[in-house]
Amino acid sequence: MAELPATELTDLAHANGRFTISTLISTEDSSKPHYGQPDAATCEATHPSHLTHSSTFYMRTFGYNTVDVVPTYEHYANTKVAGETNKVRPTLADLHSFLKSDNSRLHNPVYEPQRSNGLSDETTEEDGGEVGEKPPGEPIRFGWVKGVMIRCMLNIWGVILYLRLPWITAQAGIALTWLIIFMSVTVTSITGLSISAISTNGKVKSGGTYFLISRSLGPELGGSIGLIFAFANAVAVAMHTVGFAETVRDLLQEHNSPIVDPTNDIRIIGVITVTVLLGISLAGMEWEAKAQVLFFIVIMISFVNYVVGTVIPASEEKQAKGFFSYRADIFAQNFVPNWRGPDGTFFGLFSIFFPSATGILAGANISGDLKDPAIAIPKGTLMAIFWTTISYLAISATIGACVVRDASGSLNDSIPVGSPGCEGLACDYGWNFTDCAQKQSCHYGLSNYYQSMSMVSGFAPLITAGIFGATLSSALACLVSAPKVFQCLCKDQLYPLIGFFGKGYGKNDEPIRGYMLTYIIAVGFVLIAELNTIAPIISNFFLCSYALINFSCFHASITNSPGWRPSFRYYSKWAALFGAVISVVIMFLLTWWAALIAIGIIVFLLGYVLYKKPEVNWGSSVQAGSYNLALNYSVGLNEVNEHIKNYRPQCLVLTGPPNFRPALVDFVGTFTKNLSLMICGNVLIGPCKQKMSECRLTSNGHTKWLTKRKIKAFYTDVVADDLRSGVKTLMQASGLGKMKPNILVIGYKKNWQTAHPRTVEEYTGILHDAFDFKYGICLMRMKEGLNVSRMMQAHINPVFDPAEDRKENGANVDPDALTAEQQASTIFQTEQGKKTIDIYWLFDDGGLTLLIPFLLSRKKRWGKCRTRVFVGGQIHRMDEERKAIVSLLSKFRLGFHEVHVLPDINQKPRPEHIKRFDDLIAPFRLNDGFKDEAVVNEMRRDCPWKISDEELNKNKVKSLRQVRLNEILLDYSRDAALIVITLPIGRKGRCPSSLYMAWLETLSQDLRPPVILTRGNQENVLTFYCQ
């Protein structure tokens, strides 16, 4: 590659997003050719007249006037960018093979593109994420501040912050309260880091938590967690609304203004509140965001009000309630724990506080409404965790330094400082709370008064407003999150009957139907007005989400998938695993029975999706993990020494297109299922350029056909000049490591007498090649034939082109039609009843002839069949030979039922059968008995498949044996379910192909049951030893 000219300068462009853009522009006269580049590019252009090497414009439009193009965003995006012409990357054939005359392949220069290679497609958020003005019709999108950080902070803050944090501080002390906060924040922070990594590993769409988990772990876990997470958010709307309604009811009772009664007041206020929140949500995301900002301002004012109250000198009324401003001795006393009541344990308080640390997924749940989720989710979520943690720590420390644990609230308890008989810190400030502290009847102080923050604050109603803001903002966030998550789940169609709720409306694709469903669920639980039972289950649902998010990050990292490339780097796979484990532990610490219910629901939904197997492909880490496991185990097999006890029949089945020969597929699939390897091989004969496209088109369709038929097998095809060379390639290249085929399964060539003799030569040559490669052979013949392609073409699927021989010629197959077509039924799919499996173990091939029917008999459909073994023997030694073979078979432990010795194999067949054999081979004889030797040699050279008189005489005994064996088969096995017989071997170069095919024809003709001619590679596949 030529070096850059020394005069070129690097111009550092403006840093756009996360990238620094630099350009290399030459300062030399552009009329000189650069880099010594020839004019080849010019030759590729259709209209290059105005683009020459003497043009500076030519240099600056590199990649636009050539067939080859520069990288651009549109080549990798799944959706078309609005306002731009659809750009297509040239195919490899365009660059490497034949270029079609198509001007659309040439790309005209774009001077001011809307995108610059995908690097500047997002707006830089200088204003912290404010929503900019959008052209009419474009959806509203939020930045990281308004869209994620504020939303998460509002969802994290809740009534626990105002009403329970002071009480927890009194119980656990400031030190242990901080520990509880840090433990909770550790879990949420690890989850925040995990969700940041996942959300930056590709473009995030709508669906939030469900989208992230499902696209990372797959539809099984993603679907189950998405459904319960959406439901939990819907019920959480009711929870937060009831919290708000209870506060309003208490205010009404303080002013003696109840509506009806305490319970119905909650229902009335709750339904009205949910209805108002629904109206805000239906008004659009922009109005919902404005409402959230309003709630945020109210909460911040309440915080300022509280902080100001802590520094204002305490009035006598506040002192009577235990508030004395900042005091070092109060801080010291409240620094250590003082456990009280049934919840006065560390984990009891932890279980009360932890739900207040949740809510970190509120921003991720509206991922479809964010400008750039990859930036907004990590930044906003982590900043929300940071600022809410600071607020929790600050409030715990400040209120612990200002308020004593016990106070009576009575102004009459003031005393002079130093009075005798007074115990406690308040004595030093002129107050005696000893009596109520000893009797544990104090109504005020941190340990007794939940409204301590209101009491401390400068103006108490602002704290009440903060409680309203916290509850309503959390309810509103959940009311928006649930439909957004549920809409994405509905669109994926993982579960039945929910697709109706997936429809979106308006420019923001608002799930109006989902809002209404969420509203109905929320109102239903508000009407209950008692959520103490369901609340722990909801907390566990959220914790399940945290556990799966962390596990998603860990699993994606541990699989080392090349597709796992998050731009957020500040995560650890081991921290993510710790977060997943600790989330599950916390589930059981909170409420063990609720944890079991949550896990049970997830397992049920997981099982449903596993059973249904939805046709989705999201590139999940589970897929990457499956590949890793398969790879590791396959490589590990290399270290495993082979042993006869572990022998498995690994089959290469020459099916052609598998749907053409379903009986062959079913036969092998029956005994290899969950046991050994099965590969369906197909040889496509023809020019490589023509057939490669057919390979790519049909391969996936054939695999789906096998899956639909519940056959556990692989499909592979090769392109070759002829059938034999293609099968040679398959036999040598199929398999992986120790998982390589050792048996070739092939159908019987039924049309051998009428087919071209060279195809018969190829067929028998394949058998010889299999033996040369140390393969065993299974050859299957059925009376009605194996190839059902013509029937399919006529009655089932009209997508196949007529072909003379389907084994040799690939068919033009529509992949979708393959899986949609009706499945042809075969004998191997039906119950066989109490028939027999007859094994003719005539010659010792290592035991393969026995092993395959044994494996078949273990299957349910063949389990009731009796297995009979027939062996050859001598008339005068029948008993001895029978005992010997019975003894051998019993040592093999194959469980065969009967053993028969055939003493009459070598008897001469009946004359009519001999004549039939002679008539069969007559058209293939040379009849060279009285011809000149030179003429005979020339005839053999031109027609090697023909049978000479010499070859016929040398193989006469073998020929008569096949005739006699057919007579025996007809006598003994006419009604068998299956016949397995040892395959005769024709010596290579000594037995013409037509004679060998005549043997096979004669041996298996006129038999109703399927005939399996089997021959092992003469090596043991059975043993009776333990080692």
LOZAPA-378581 format. One record per residue (C-alpha): x, y, z. Coordinates in steps of 0.5 Angstrom, whole numbers, plus 500, padded with zeros to 3 digits. Example, Ala and Ser with C-alpha at 12.3 -4.5 7.8 and 13.67 -1.06 7.14 Angstrom:
% residues 2
525491516527498514
//
This chain:
% residues 1027
500500500503507498505512504501518505505524502509528507505534506498532508496535514491531520485536521482534527475535527470537532469531536462529535459524540464519543468520537474524534473525527480527523481528516487527511487533506492534501495541500499539494496540487490536486492535479497530480495523481495521488498514491500512484493509483491507476485509472481502474476506478474510472473504468468501473464508473458508468458516467465518469466523464466529469470525474477525472484524476485531474479533478480535486472533486474526484479525490473528495468523492472517493467511494461514490463513483465506484462500484465499491462503496464507503462505509455508511450507517444505512448499510447496517441499519434495519430501518430506512432513515426518513428523507434519504434514498435507500442505500444498498451495499454491493453484493460479493457477486457484484464485486467478484463475479458478474456486474449487472448493468445497473446505474443504481450500484453507483452512488452519487456524491452527497455533499451535506448528508443527514448522517455522517456514517452514523457518527453524528446521528444524535444531537449533543445534549448541551442543555442536559437533556431538555426537549428541543423543538421538533418539526410537526409529526415527529415524536417527542424525545427526552434527554438524560436529565428529564427522561432518565435522571429525574424520573429515576430519582422521583421513583426512588424517593417515596414515603419511606424517605419521609416517614420511615428513614428517621425511625430506622435511624433511631432503631439502627443508629446512624452507623448501621443505617448508613450500612443499610443504605450502602448495602441497598445502594450496592445492589442498585449500583451494580444493577445500574452498571449492568443495565448501562452495559446492556443498554450500550451494546447496540441500539435500544428500542422501546420496551425498557427492562423487558427489551434489554433482558429478552434481547440479552437472555432470549425470549424465555426469561425475557418474556416471563420477566416482562409479563410480571414486571409489567404487572408489578408496575401496574399494581405499584400504581395502586400501591403508591396511590393508596399511600397518597390516599392514606395521607390525604385521609389522615389530613381530613381526619385531623380536620374532622372532615371525612368523606364517608369512612376511613376505608372508603375514603381511601377508595374514593381518593385513590380512584380519583387520583388514578383517573387524573394520572391516567389523564396526564398520561393520555395527554402525551409523554410531554405533559407527563414529563412536565408533571414529573418536573413539577413533582421534582420541584416540589420535592426539592423545595421540601428538602430545602425546607427540611434543611432550613428547619434543622438550623433554625433555633428550636421553639419550646414546642419543638423541644418538647417533641425532642428537637434541639438543633444540631448537638454533638452528644445527640449525634453520638447517642444516635450513632449506635443502635437501640433496637425496639419492637418486633422489627428491631433487627438489622435485617428487619429494618433492611427489608423495610428500607430496601424498597426505597432504593428501588426504582432505578429502572424507571428511565430504562422503561421508557427507552423508546422515548429517549433521544439516545438510550445508549447515553441517557440510560447509563448517565441518568440512572447512575446519577440518580442513584448517586444523588438519591444516596446522598439525600438518604445519607444526609437526612439520616445524619442530620436528623440523627444529630438533631432529635432525641429518641424519646420525647413526651411532647408536653410543655409541662416536662420542662425543668431547670438544667441539672435537676436531680432524678432526670435521666437522658440527654434532654436533661442537659437542655432543660427537659425531663422525658424520663417517665415516658422513656422508662414506661415506653409511652412517649409519643414523640422522638425519633423512635416514636414519631413517624412525622419527625421530618415534618416536625423538624422542618421550617414549614410542615405543610411543605413536607406533606407536599413532598410526600404527595409529590413522591407518591404521585410521581412514583405512581405516574412513573409506574403508570407510564412504565407498565404499558410501555413494557407490555406493548413491546411484549405484545408486539413480540407475540410470545404469549397468546391473547395479548396482541390486542394491547400492542397497538400504538397511537400517535406520533409517539406510538402511545399504547392507549389500550395498555394504559386502559388495562393498567388503569383497570388493574390499578383501580382494582387494587385500589378498591381493595385498599389493603395491599400489605399482602401483595406488596412483598410480591411486587418487591420480589418481582422488581428484585427478580428483574434486578437479578436477571439484568445482572445475570444478563450482563454476566452471561453476555460477558462470560460467553465471550461473544464477539457481539458483546461490545458495550461502549460503557466499560465500567462494569465487571462480570463478577460484580454483576454475578454478585449482584444477581446472587445478592438480589435473590438472597434479598428476595428471601430475606424480605419475604420467603413465601413471596420469593417462592411465588415470584420464582414459581410464576417465572418458572411457569412462564419460562416453561410455556415459552420453552414449550411454544418455541417462538420463532424469534432470533435476537442474538441472545447470550443464551445462543452464544452460551450454547455455542460455547458449550458445544464447542468446549464439549466437542474439543473435550471429546478429542481427549476421550479415548475411544472404547467399544462400550461407548461406540455410537452409530453416527450416520451420514444419511444420503437423503438428497433433500430430506423431505424427498425420502422421509422414510430414510430420515425417520428410520435413522432418526428413530435409533439416533435420537438422543443417542448419536449423530445424524447428518442428512447429506445432499449432493447438488450436481452442476456448476458451482456458481449456479448451485451455490445460490440454491444451497444458500436458499434451501439449507435453512428450509431443510433444517426447519423441515427436520425440526418440524418433523422432530428429527434431531439431525444436521443438514449439509449439502455440497456442490459437485460435478457428479454424485460420487465425488460429492459423496466422497467429499461428504464422507471426508468432511462431514462431522467435527472432531470425534463427532464424525459419521462412521456409517453411510445410510443410503437408499436402494436404487430402485431404477437401476435396470432402466437408469443410465449404466454410468449412474449405476457405476456411481452408485456401487462406487459410492459403496466401495468408497464407503468401505475404503473410508472405513465406513459401515453401510446401511442400505434400505429398500422399501417395496413402495420405494423411498423417493416421494418427490413425485407424489409431493410435486403432484399432490402436496407442494408444486415448487419442485422442478421435474428431475430425472433422478432426485438424488443426482439433481437438486430441486428448486425449493422454496424454504417457506414451502418446506416447513408449510408442506404436509408431512408425509407419514411413514411406517417408522412413525406408527406403532408396530404392535406384536410383530417381529424384527428379523435379523439375518446375521449371516456373516460377522461384520463386528456386530453392527447388524445386531446393534442397529435393530437392538437400538430400534427395539428400545424405542416405544413404537418398536418395543412390543416387537419380538426380535428373532436372530437367524444364523447359518449353520450345518445340518449335523451341528445345528444344536451345537451352533445354536447353543454357541450363538445363544451363548454369544448373544446372551453375553452381549445382553441384547435381550433377543427373544429367539435364535434360529439356525438355517442349515439349508442356506447352501441348498440349490434354489428352485429352478424358476428362481434361478431362471429369473436371476438369469433373465435379470442379468441377461441384458447386462452380459457381454456374452464373450465366450466365443469372441476375440480377446482384443474385442472383449477387452475393448468391450470391457473398457467401454462398458465396465458394468457389463458381466463377462462369462468369466466373472459370472462363473467366478461369482456363481456360488455367491449369486445362487446364495442370494437367490436361496436367501430370498427364498428363505426370507419369503418363507420366514419373514413375510409378515415381519415388521422389519428385516435386517440382513447382512449386506453382501460385499462385491469385490472391487474390480472383480464384480461388475456393478450390474451383477452386484445390483442384481444380487441386491435386487434378488436378495430383497425382491418381493418382500413386503416389510422394509429391508435393511442391508447392513454391513459393519466395517469389520471392527467390533461395535459390541463387547461383553467385557466390563473394561
//
